[in-house]
Amino acid sequence: MKFRIMVDGAGSRGDVIARERIDPAMSSSVSADVVTVYMALDGGLHHSRCSQRLALHGQRAGQELELDFYCLTCAERVTIAFRVLSRIPVADD
C-alpha cells in the first residue's frame, strides 16, 4: 500500500498534516484529455501555451515509451507518451 504524505512547511519540524492512500489500479484506468499540445493543420505538433511549433528533441525510456519535444519560445521541454499520440486534439482552423 502506498501513501502520499502532505507536509506543513510552516513549522520548523515539517509536521505531517494529512496522509492520502494512492490506489495504483485506479490511476491506470483514468483517461485524461491532452491539453499541452495540439496537432496543427500543417501536421506539426504545437505548444498550447504559445501556439508555436515544437521541435523533436529525441526519445526517452527506450524506443517505445516517450517522445521529447522542445518549445523554443517558452524554453520548455514537453514529453509525450506514445500511448497518447492518438488522443492529441487537431486544430480546426
C-alpha positions in Angstrom: 0.0 0.0 0.0 1.4 3.4 -1.0 0.6 6.7 0.7 1.2 10.3 -0.4 2.2 12.4 2.7 1.4 16.1 2.7 3.8 18.1 5.0 3.1 21.5 6.5 6.3 23.5 5.8 5.3 26.4 8.1 6.5 24.6 11.2 10.2 24.0 12.0 9.8 20.2 12.0 7.6 19.9 8.9 4.6 18.3 10.6 2.6 15.8 8.7 -0.9 17.3 8.1 -2.5 14.6 6.1 -2.0 11.1 4.6 -3.7 10.0 1.4 -3.9 6.5 0.1 -2.7 6.1 -3.5 -4.5 3.3 -5.4 -2.4 2.3 -8.4 -5.3 0.4 -10.0 -7.5 3.5 -10.1 -4.9 5.7 -11.8 -4.2 3.2 -14.7 -7.8 3.4 -15.9 -8.2 7.1 -15.9 -8.2 8.7 -19.4 -7.3 12.4 -19.4 -7.5 14.9 -22.3 -4.2 16.0 -23.8 -4.0 19.8 -23.3 -0.3 20.5 -23.6 -0.1 20.1 -27.3 -2.3 20.1 -30.4 -1.9 18.9 -34.0 -1.9 21.9 -36.4 -3.3 21.7 -39.9 0.3 21.6 -41.2 0.7 18.2 -39.4 3.1 19.5 -36.8 2.7 19.4 -33.0 2.3 22.9 -31.5 2.6 24.0 -27.9 -0.8 25.0 -26.5 0.7 27.7 -24.3 2.3 29.8 -27.1 0.9 28.2 -30.3 4.4 27.7 -31.7 5.6 24.5 -33.4 7.5 22.1 -31.2 10.9 20.7 -32.2 11.5 17.0 -31.8 14.4 16.6 -29.3 14.6 12.8 -29.0 13.2 9.7 -27.3 13.3 8.5 -23.7 12.8 5.2 -22.0 13.8 3.1 -24.9 12.3 3.1 -28.3 8.6 2.9 -27.4 7.6 5.0 -24.4 8.1 8.7 -24.8 9.0 11.5 -27.2 10.7 14.6 -26.1 9.9 17.9 -27.8 11.2 21.4 -27.1 9.4 24.7 -27.3 11.9 27.4 -28.4 9.6 30.2 -27.5 8.8 29.1 -23.9 12.2 27.3 -23.4 10.3 24.3 -22.1 10.6 20.6 -22.7 7.4 18.7 -23.5 7.3 15.0 -23.1 4.6 13.0 -24.8 3.9 9.3 -24.2 3.4 7.2 -27.4 0.2 5.8 -26.0 -1.5 9.3 -26.0 -0.5 10.3 -29.6 -3.9 9.2 -30.9 -5.6 11.5 -28.4 -3.9 14.7 -29.3 -6.5 17.2 -30.5 -6.4 18.5 -34.0 -6.8 22.2 -34.7 -10.0 23.1 -36.7 -8.8 26.4 -38.3 
